[in-house]
């Protein structure tokens, strides 16, 4: 059975534990990158990651962009929405469909 993880700063992610997601709090991007690789290799199908942490792990996230699993989904943290999450979804949809159906540009 696949598992779901959530990574980011402690305040942003611990509420997800009530939903059954496994929280992994990180402030150090190097440690977070190592943990992301470990999670990807150990049966996690979805990894939610705060936009703030994702901004520091761009190369690591790009590594899994074309992979079937895990799906890496950016979520806003307590510091607010940066817009990275919706832009990542836009990019994926545009690649799959062939045109921008989200913003109609």
N, CA, C and O atoms as CSV, one atom per row, in Angstrom:
chain,resi,resn,atom,element,x,y,z
A,1,UNK,N,N,0.841,-1.176,0.000
A,1,UNK,CA,C,0.000,0.000,0.000
A,1,UNK,C,C,0.889,1.242,0.000
A,1,UNK,O,O,1.873,1.313,0.736
A,2,UNK,N,N,0.539,2.199,-0.815
A,2,UNK,CA,C,1.312,3.431,-0.900
A,2,UNK,C,C,1.050,4.333,0.296
A,2,UNK,O,O,-0.001,4.267,0.934
A,3,UNK,N,N,2.035,5.178,0.582
A,3,UNK,CA,C,1.936,6.104,1.700
A,3,UNK,C,C,2.012,7.535,1.173
A,3,UNK,O,O,2.425,7.773,0.038
A,4,UNK,N,N,1.606,8.484,2.022
A,4,UNK,CA,C,1.624,9.903,1.673
A,4,UNK,C,C,2.397,10.649,2.750
A,4,UNK,O,O,2.155,10.463,3.942
A,5,UNK,N,N,3.334,11.499,2.319
A,5,UNK,CA,C,4.147,12.284,3.239
A,5,UNK,C,C,3.906,13.766,3.004
A,5,UNK,O,O,3.438,14.173,1.941
A,6,UNK,N,N,4.228,14.558,4.004
A,6,UNK,CA,C,4.189,16.014,3.870
A,6,UNK,C,C,5.469,16.549,4.505
A,6,UNK,O,O,5.821,16.185,5.627
A,7,UNK,N,N,6.163,17.429,3.762
A,7,UNK,CA,C,7.445,17.977,4.210
A,7,UNK,C,C,7.371,19.496,4.250
A,7,UNK,O,O,6.709,20.120,3.421
A,8,UNK,N,N,8.056,20.080,5.222
A,8,UNK,CA,C,8.110,21.531,5.332
A,8,UNK,C,C,8.395,21.941,6.758
A,8,UNK,O,O,8.821,21.130,7.581
A,9,UNK,N,N,8.157,23.202,7.041
A,9,UNK,CA,C,8.388,23.666,8.410
A,9,UNK,C,C,7.306,23.100,9.331
A,9,UNK,O,O,6.185,22.828,8.902
A,10,UNK,N,N,7.658,22.933,10.574
A,10,UNK,CA,C,6.803,22.273,11.571
A,10,UNK,C,C,5.399,22.880,11.653
A,10,UNK,O,O,4.410,22.147,11.660
A,11,UNK,N,N,5.308,24.196,11.716
A,11,UNK,CA,C,4.011,24.848,11.867
A,11,UNK,C,C,3.091,24.620,10.666
A,11,UNK,O,O,1.869,24.586,10.814
A,12,UNK,N,N,3.673,24.467,9.496
A,12,UNK,CA,C,2.878,24.309,8.276
A,12,UNK,C,C,2.351,22.899,8.069
A,12,UNK,O,O,1.326,22.719,7.412
A,13,UNK,N,N,3.026,21.898,8.612
A,13,UNK,CA,C,2.687,20.524,8.222
A,13,UNK,C,C,2.027,19.655,9.282
A,13,UNK,O,O,1.403,18.652,8.938
A,14,UNK,N,N,2.144,20.003,10.550
A,14,UNK,CA,C,1.658,19.054,11.554
A,14,UNK,C,C,0.147,18.869,11.568
A,14,UNK,O,O,-0.328,17.860,12.089
A,15,UNK,N,N,-0.606,19.775,11.032
A,15,UNK,CA,C,-2.050,19.579,10.929
A,15,UNK,C,C,-2.410,18.429,9.996
A,15,UNK,O,O,-3.474,17.826,10.135
A,16,UNK,N,N,-1.543,18.127,9.060
A,16,UNK,CA,C,-1.793,17.047,8.109
A,16,UNK,C,C,-1.724,15.669,8.757
A,16,UNK,O,O,-2.260,14.704,8.211
A,17,UNK,N,N,-1.082,15.565,9.898
A,17,UNK,CA,C,-1.007,14.279,10.599
A,17,UNK,C,C,-2.394,13.802,11.004
A,17,UNK,O,O,-2.643,12.597,11.054
A,18,UNK,N,N,-3.302,14.733,11.294
A,18,UNK,CA,C,-4.674,14.372,11.658
A,18,UNK,C,C,-5.408,13.718,10.492
A,18,UNK,O,O,-6.395,13.012,10.693
A,19,UNK,N,N,-4.927,13.953,9.279
A,19,UNK,CA,C,-5.539,13.361,8.089
A,19,UNK,C,C,-4.884,12.048,7.687
A,19,UNK,O,O,-5.278,11.434,6.696
A,20,UNK,N,N,-3.886,11.615,8.450
A,20,UNK,CA,C,-3.221,10.357,8.163
A,20,UNK,C,C,-1.954,10.484,7.336
A,20,UNK,O,O,-1.352,9.469,6.987
A,21,UNK,N,N,-1.529,11.701,7.012
A,21,UNK,CA,C,-0.292,11.897,6.287
A,21,UNK,C,C,0.864,11.868,7.281
A,21,UNK,O,O,0.702,12.253,8.439
A,22,UNK,N,N,2.022,11.413,6.831
A,22,UNK,CA,C,3.185,11.368,7.706
A,22,UNK,C,C,3.968,12.670,7.571
A,22,UNK,O,O,4.487,12.965,6.494
A,23,UNK,N,N,4.061,13.453,8.646
A,23,UNK,CA,C,4.784,14.721,8.581
A,23,UNK,C,C,6.291,14.533,8.779
A,23,UNK,O,O,6.735,13.742,9.611
A,24,UNK,N,N,7.055,15.280,7.994
A,24,UNK,CA,C,8.508,15.289,8.117
A,24,UNK,C,C,8.962,16.746,8.149
A,24,UNK,O,O,9.130,17.365,7.097
A,25,UNK,N,N,9.163,17.303,9.352
A,25,UNK,CA,C,9.565,18.711,9.458
A,25,UNK,C,C,11.046,18.896,9.143
A,25,UNK,O,O,11.895,18.140,9.615
A,26,UNK,N,N,11.341,19.919,8.336
A,26,UNK,CA,C,12.724,20.219,7.968
A,26,UNK,C,C,12.941,21.713,7.887
A,26,UNK,O,O,12.062,22.465,7.466
A,27,UNK,N,N,14.127,22.131,8.297
A,27,UNK,CA,C,14.566,23.501,8.069
A,27,UNK,C,C,15.831,23.499,7.211
A,27,UNK,O,O,16.135,24.495,6.554
A,28,UNK,N,N,16.566,22.391,7.214
A,28,UNK,CA,C,17.788,22.268,6.435
A,28,UNK,C,C,17.487,21.629,5.082
A,28,UNK,O,O,17.054,20.478,5.040
A,29,UNK,N,N,17.704,22.341,3.973
A,29,UNK,CA,C,17.392,21.795,2.652
A,29,UNK,C,C,18.208,20.549,2.288
A,29,UNK,O,O,17.709,19.682,1.571
A,30,UNK,N,N,19.445,20.447,2.766
A,30,UNK,CA,C,20.258,19.262,2.453
A,30,UNK,C,C,19.638,18.013,3.074
A,30,UNK,O,O,19.545,16.971,2.425
A,31,UNK,N,N,19.221,18.123,4.319
A,31,UNK,CA,C,18.569,16.993,4.982
A,31,UNK,C,C,17.240,16.671,4.316
A,31,UNK,O,O,16.890,15.501,4.154
A,32,UNK,N,N,16.501,17.699,3.933
A,32,UNK,CA,C,15.211,17.498,3.275
A,32,UNK,C,C,15.382,16.788,1.940
A,32,UNK,O,O,14.577,15.924,1.594
A,33,UNK,N,N,16.407,17.136,1.194
A,33,UNK,CA,C,16.672,16.474,-0.089
A,33,UNK,C,C,16.981,15.005,0.090
A,33,UNK,O,O,16.501,14.168,-0.674
A,34,UNK,N,N,17.785,14.684,1.101
A,34,UNK,CA,C,18.103,13.282,1.397
A,34,UNK,C,C,16.845,12.517,1.775
A,34,UNK,O,O,16.631,11.390,1.329
A,35,UNK,N,N,16.014,13.144,2.603
A,35,UNK,CA,C,14.786,12.482,3.046
A,35,UNK,C,C,13.831,12.280,1.877
A,35,UNK,O,O,13.158,11.252,1.806
A,36,UNK,N,N,13.760,13.251,0.951
A,36,UNK,CA,C,12.887,13.102,-0.208
A,36,UNK,C,C,13.309,11.893,-1.044
A,36,UNK,O,O,12.458,11.121,-1.487
A,37,UNK,N,N,14.603,11.725,-1.260
A,37,UNK,CA,C,15.088,10.551,-2.005
A,37,UNK,C,C,14.724,9.268,-1.271
A,37,UNK,O,O,14.300,8.289,-1.885
A,38,UNK,N,N,14.894,9.281,0.051
A,38,UNK,CA,C,14.578,8.099,0.858
A,38,UNK,C,C,13.084,7.763,0.772
A,38,UNK,O,O,12.717,6.598,0.621
A,39,UNK,N,N,12.233,8.776,0.866
A,39,UNK,CA,C,10.791,8.549,0.773
A,39,UNK,C,C,10.401,8.014,-0.600
A,39,UNK,O,O,9.573,7.110,-0.709
A,40,UNK,N,N,10.999,8.574,-1.643
A,40,UNK,CA,C,10.691,8.147,-3.004
A,40,UNK,C,C,11.054,6.681,-3.232
A,40,UNK,O,O,10.386,5.982,-3.994
A,41,UNK,N,N,12.095,6.227,-2.579
A,41,UNK,CA,C,12.551,4.846,-2.750
A,41,UNK,C,C,11.859,3.860,-1.820
A,41,UNK,O,O,12.062,2.651,-1.934
A,42,UNK,N,N,11.047,4.364,-0.905
A,42,UNK,CA,C,10.453,3.456,0.080
A,42,UNK,C,C,8.920,3.428,0.054
A,42,UNK,O,O,8.294,3.245,1.098
A,43,UNK,N,N,8.319,3.603,-1.104
A,43,UNK,CA,C,6.891,3.366,-1.239
A,43,UNK,C,C,5.965,4.534,-0.992
A,43,UNK,O,O,4.783,4.320,-0.725
A,44,UNK,N,N,6.444,5.742,-1.068
A,44,UNK,CA,C,5.573,6.911,-0.933
A,44,UNK,C,C,5.095,7.317,-2.322
A,44,UNK,O,O,5.903,7.586,-3.211
A,45,UNK,N,N,3.791,7.360,-2.498
A,45,UNK,CA,C,3.222,7.706,-3.800
A,45,UNK,C,C,3.066,9.204,-3.970
A,45,UNK,O,O,3.174,9.718,-5.084
A,46,UNK,N,N,2.813,9.913,-2.875
A,46,UNK,CA,C,2.605,11.360,-2.930
A,46,UNK,C,C,3.434,12.006,-1.830
A,46,UNK,O,O,3.430,11.560,-0.682
A,47,UNK,N,N,4.145,13.065,-2.202
A,47,UNK,CA,C,4.882,13.858,-1.227
A,47,UNK,C,C,4.424,15.303,-1.391
A,47,UNK,O,O,4.692,15.939,-2.410
A,48,UNK,N,N,3.733,15.808,-0.383
A,48,UNK,CA,C,3.368,17.221,-0.351
A,48,UNK,C,C,4.543,17.967,0.258
A,48,UNK,O,O,5.138,17.502,1.230
A,49,UNK,N,N,4.878,19.116,-0.303
A,49,UNK,CA,C,6.004,19.883,0.194
A,49,UNK,C,C,5.645,21.364,0.167
A,49,UNK,O,O,5.065,21.850,-0.804
A,50,UNK,N,N,5.988,22.071,1.224
A,50,UNK,CA,C,5.658,23.492,1.262
A,50,UNK,C,C,6.431,24.237,0.182
A,50,UNK,O,O,7.541,23.853,-0.184
A,51,UNK,N,N,5.829,25.300,-0.318
A,51,UNK,CA,C,6.455,26.078,-1.385
A,51,UNK,C,C,7.800,26.645,-0.942
A,51,UNK,O,O,8.731,26.720,-1.743
A,52,UNK,N,N,7.912,27.043,0.316
A,52,UNK,CA,C,9.169,27.613,0.813
A,52,UNK,C,C,10.294,26.583,0.766
A,52,UNK,O,O,11.408,26.906,0.355
A,53,UNK,N,N,10.020,25.356,1.179
A,53,UNK,CA,C,11.033,24.311,1.132
A,53,UNK,C,C,11.310,23.897,-0.304
A,53,UNK,O,O,12.459,23.639,-0.665
A,54,UNK,N,N,10.274,23.831,-1.120
A,54,UNK,CA,C,10.435,23.448,-2.520
A,54,UNK,C,C,11.337,24.427,-3.270
A,54,UNK,O,O,12.075,24.025,-4.170
A,55,UNK,N,N,11.282,25.702,-2.906
A,55,UNK,CA,C,12.133,26.700,-3.553
A,55,UNK,C,C,13.610,26.391,-3.333
A,55,UNK,O,O,14.451,26.771,-4.147
A,56,UNK,N,N,13.925,25.714,-2.252
A,56,UNK,CA,C,15.310,25.360,-1.946
A,56,UNK,C,C,15.695,23.993,-2.501
A,56,UNK,O,O,16.873,23.633,-2.491
A,57,UNK,N,N,14.724,23.232,-2.981
A,57,UNK,CA,C,14.977,21.871,-3.469
A,57,UNK,C,C,14.626,21.710,-4.945
A,57,UNK,O,O,14.220,20.629,-5.373
A,58,UNK,N,N,14.778,22.765,-5.714
A,58,UNK,CA,C,14.371,22.733,-7.119
A,58,UNK,C,C,14.951,21.584,-7.918
A,58,UNK,O,O,14.216,20.905,-8.635
A,59,UNK,N,N,16.248,21.348,-7.813
A,59,UNK,CA,C,16.891,20.284,-8.581
A,59,UNK,C,C,16.396,18.906,-8.151
A,59,UNK,O,O,16.192,18.022,-8.984
A,60,UNK,N,N,16.208,18.733,-6.862
A,60,UNK,CA,C,15.732,17.441,-6.345
A,60,UNK,C,C,14.300,17.166,-6.809
A,60,UNK,O,O,13.972,16.038,-7.175
A,61,UNK,N,N,13.463,18.180,-6.796
A,61,UNK,CA,C,12.079,18.013,-7.240
A,61,UNK,C,C,12.028,17.737,-8.738
A,61,UNK,O,O,11.242,16.905,-9.192
A,62,UNK,N,N,12.853,18.422,-9.493
A,62,UNK,CA,C,12.892,18.227,-10.951
A,62,UNK,C,C,13.281,16.796,-11.311
A,62,UNK,O,O,12.867,16.276,-12.347
A,63,UNK,N,N,14.065,16.172,-10.464
A,63,UNK,CA,C,14.492,14.787,-10.668
A,63,UNK,C,C,13.294,13.833,-10.767
A,63,UNK,O,O,13.348,12.833,-11.483
A,64,UNK,N,N,12.223,14.148,-10.048
A,64,UNK,CA,C,11.044,13.274,-10.025
A,64,UNK,C,C,9.914,13.767,-10.922
A,64,UNK,O,O,8.842,13.163,-10.938
A,65,UNK,N,N,10.125,14.840,-11.660
A,65,UNK,CA,C,9.073,15.425,-12.486
A,65,UNK,C,C,8.542,14.448,-13.538
A,65,UNK,O,O,7.335,14.390,-13.772
A,66,UNK,N,N,9.407,13.704,-14.152
A,66,UNK,CA,C,9.007,12.768,-15.204
A,66,UNK,C,C,8.692,11.366,-14.673
A,66,UNK,O,O,8.189,10.524,-15.417
A,67,UNK,N,N,8.978,11.114,-13.414
A,67,UNK,CA,C,8.754,9.789,-12.826
A,67,UNK,C,C,7.271,9.569,-12.531
A,67,UNK,O,O,6.533,10.514,-12.253
A,68,UNK,N,N,6.852,8.315,-12.597
A,68,UNK,CA,C,5.469,7.982,-12.253
A,68,UNK,C,C,5.196,8.222,-10.769
A,68,UNK,O,O,4.170,8.795,-10.403
A,69,UNK,N,N,6.109,7.787,-9.934
A,69,UNK,CA,C,5.975,7.963,-8.497
A,69,UNK,C,C,7.295,8.443,-7.932
A,69,UNK,O,O,8.345,8.038,-8.431
A,70,UNK,N,N,7.291,9.246,-6.966
A,70,UNK,CA,C,6.159,9.862,-6.291
A,70,UNK,C,C,5.699,11.123,-7.014
A,70,UNK,O,O,6.460,11.754,-7.748
A,71,UNK,N,N,4.454,11.468,-6.792
A,71,UNK,CA,C,3.940,12.760,-7.246
A,71,UNK,C,C,4.328,13.772,-6.174
A,71,UNK,O,O,4.023,13.577,-4.998
A,72,UNK,N,N,4.990,14.839,-6.566
A,72,UNK,CA,C,5.399,15.863,-5.619
A,72,UNK,C,C,4.518,17.082,-5.839
A,72,UNK,O,O,4.539,17.700,-6.904
A,73,UNK,N,N,3.745,17.415,-4.816
A,73,UNK,CA,C,2.747,18.474,-4.887
A,73,UNK,C,C,3.157,19.609,-3.963
A,73,UNK,O,O,3.394,19.392,-2.775
A,74,UNK,N,N,3.241,20.818,-4.505
A,74,UNK,CA,C,3.594,21.989,-3.703
A,74,UNK,C,C,2.350,22.555,-3.032
A,74,UNK,O,O,1.296,22.689,-3.652
A,75,UNK,N,N,2.495,22.884,-1.751
A,75,UNK,CA,C,1.394,23.454,-0.973
A,75,UNK,C,C,1.882,24.733,-0.297
A,75,UNK,O,O,3.070,24.851,0.003
A,76,UNK,N,N,0.995,25.685,-0.055
A,76,UNK,CA,C,1.422,26.891,0.671
A,76,UNK,C,C,1.691,26.568,2.136
A,76,UNK,O,O,1.080,25.662,2.702
A,77,UNK,N,N,2.600,27.307,2.739
A,77,UNK,CA,C,2.913,27.137,4.145
A,77,UNK,C,C,2.263,28.238,4.958
A,77,UNK,O,O,1.466,29.018,4.438
A,78,UNK,N,N,2.602,28.299,6.225
A,78,UNK,CA,C,2.025,29.324,7.098
A,78,UNK,C,C,2.477,30.723,6.710
A,78,UNK,O,O,1.817,31.702,7.057
A,79,UNK,N,N,3.590,30.831,5.996
A,79,UNK,CA,C,4.084,32.141,5.588
A,79,UNK,C,C,3.323,32.700,4.391
A,79,UNK,O,O,3.523,33.857,4.020
A,80,UNK,N,N,2.449,31.892,3.779
A,80,UNK,CA,C,1.633,32.378,2.677
A,80,UNK,C,C,1.896,31.647,1.372
A,80,UNK,O,O,2.774,30.790,1.277
A,81,UNK,N,N,1.124,32.007,0.388
A,81,UNK,CA,C,1.174,31.398,-0.934
A,81,UNK,C,C,2.120,32.199,-1.827
A,81,UNK,O,O,1.968,33.412,-1.967
A,82,UNK,N,N,3.096,31.519,-2.431
A,82,UNK,CA,C,4.032,32.190,-3.329
A,82,UNK,C,C,3.618,32.060,-4.787
A,82,UNK,O,O,4.159,32.759,-5.644
A,83,UNK,N,N,2.674,31.184,-5.080
A,83,UNK,CA,C,2.247,30.968,-6.451
A,83,UNK,C,C,2.992,29.849,-7.154
A,83,UNK,O,O,2.644,29.488,-8.279
A,84,UNK,N,N,4.016,29.290,-6.511
A,84,UNK,CA,C,4.783,28.212,-7.131
A,84,UNK,C,C,3.937,26.974,-7.374
A,84,UNK,O,O,4.093,26.302,-8.393
A,85,UNK,N,N,3.042,26.669,-6.442
A,85,UNK,CA,C,2.214,25.462,-6.560
A,85,UNK,C,C,1.320,25.512,-7.781
A,85,UNK,O,O,1.272,24.550,-8.547
A,86,UNK,N,N,0.612,26.610,-7.978
A,86,UNK,CA,C,-0.292,26.715,-9.125
A,86,UNK,C,C,0.496,26.755,-10.432
A,86,UNK,O,O,0.024,26.250,-11.451
A,87,UNK,N,N,1.687,27.348,-10.415
A,87,UNK,CA,C,2.508,27.384,-11.628
A,87,UNK,C,C,3.012,25.986,-11.987
A,87,UNK,O,O,3.125,25.657,-13.167
A,88,UNK,N,N,3.316,25.163,-10.984
A,88,UNK,CA,C,3.738,23.787,-11.234
A,88,UNK,C,C,2.589,22.978,-11.828
A,88,UNK,O,O,2.795,22.179,-12.741
A,89,UNK,N,N,1.376,23.186,-11.309
A,89,UNK,CA,C,0.202,22.500,-11.861
A,89,UNK,C,C,-0.045,22.970,-13.293
A,89,UNK,O,O,-0.316,22.158,-14.177
A,90,UNK,N,N,0.047,24.271,-13.519
A,90,UNK,CA,C,-0.138,24.838,-14.861
A,90,UNK,C,C,0.841,24.214,-15.848
A,90,UNK,O,O,0.458,23.834,-16.954
A,91,UNK,N,N,2.106,24.111,-15.446
A,91,UNK,CA,C,3.138,23.545,-16.314
A,91,UNK,C,C,2.841,22.082,-16.650
A,91,UNK,O,O,2.995,21.662,-17.797
A,92,UNK,N,N,2.415,21.313,-15.650
A,92,UNK,CA,C,2.097,19.900,-15.875
A,92,UNK,C,C,0.885,19.736,-16.787
A,92,UNK,O,O,0.889,18.894,-17.685
A,93,UNK,N,N,-0.150,20.539,-16.557
A,93,UNK,CA,C,-1.359,20.457,-17.382
A,93,UNK,C,C,-1.047,20.870,-18.814
A,93,UNK,O,O,-1.504,20.231,-19.762
A,94,UNK,N,N,-0.277,21.930,-18.971
A,94,UNK,CA,C,0.085,22.398,-20.309
A,94,UNK,C,C,0.888,21.339,-21.055
A,94,UNK,O,O,0.706,21.155,-22.259
A,95,UNK,N,N,1.770,20.646,-20.352
A,95,UNK,CA,C,2.552,19.587,-20.969
A,95,UNK,C,C,1.657,18.416,-21.383
A,95,UNK,O,O,1.846,17.836,-22.453
A,96,UNK,N,N,0.688,18.070,-20.540
A,96,UNK,CA,C,-0.186,16.936,-20.826
A,96,UNK,C,C,-1.200,17.233,-21.924
A,96,UNK,O,O,-1.462,16.388,-22.780
A,97,UNK,N,N,-1.770,18.438,-21.897
A,97,UNK,CA,C,-2.849,18.786,-22.822
A,97,UNK,C,C,-2.316,19.428,-24.100
A,97,UNK,O,O,-2.891,19.263,-25.176
A,98,UNK,N,N,-1.223,20.152,-23.972
A,98,UNK,CA,C,-0.658,20.814,-25.132
A,98,UNK,C,C,-0.984,22.288,-25.228
A,98,UNK,O,O,-0.503,22.973,-26.130
A,99,UNK,N,N,-1.790,22.783,-24.315
A,99,UNK,CA,C,-2.082,24.222,-24.285
A,99,UNK,C,C,-2.423,24.629,-22.860
A,99,UNK,O,O,-2.665,23.787,-21.995
A,100,UNK,N,N,-2.436,25.933,-22.636
A,100,UNK,CA,C,-2.702,26.477,-21.312
A,100,UNK,C,C,-4.219,26.584,-21.107
A,100,UNK,O,O,-4.843,27.548,-21.550
A,101,UNK,N,N,-4.804,25.585,-20.433
A,101,UNK,CA,C,-6.249,25.617,-20.200
A,101,UNK,C,C,-6.596,26.193,-18.831
A,101,UNK,O,O,-7.771,26.386,-18.520
A,102,UNK,N,N,-5.579,26.467,-18.012
A,102,UNK,CA,C,-5.818,27.015,-16.677
A,102,UNK,C,C,-5.963,28.511,-16.730
A,102,UNK,O,O,-6.928,29.060,-16.199
A,103,UNK,N,N,-5.006,29.195,-17.371
A,103,UNK,CA,C,-5.034,30.656,-17.435
A,103,UNK,C,C,-5.433,31.171,-18.814
A,103,UNK,O,O,-5.585,32.378,-19.004
A,104,UNK,N,N,-5.603,30.265,-19.779
A,104,UNK,CA,C,-6.003,30.615,-21.143
A,104,UNK,C,C,-5.100,31.664,-21.782
A,104,UNK,O,O,-5.580,32.600,-22.421
A,105,UNK,N,N,-3.789,31.503,-21.607
A,105,UNK,CA,C,-2.836,32.424,-22.244
A,105,UNK,C,C,-2.373,31.875,-23.559
A,105,UNK,O,O,-1.569,32.506,-24.243
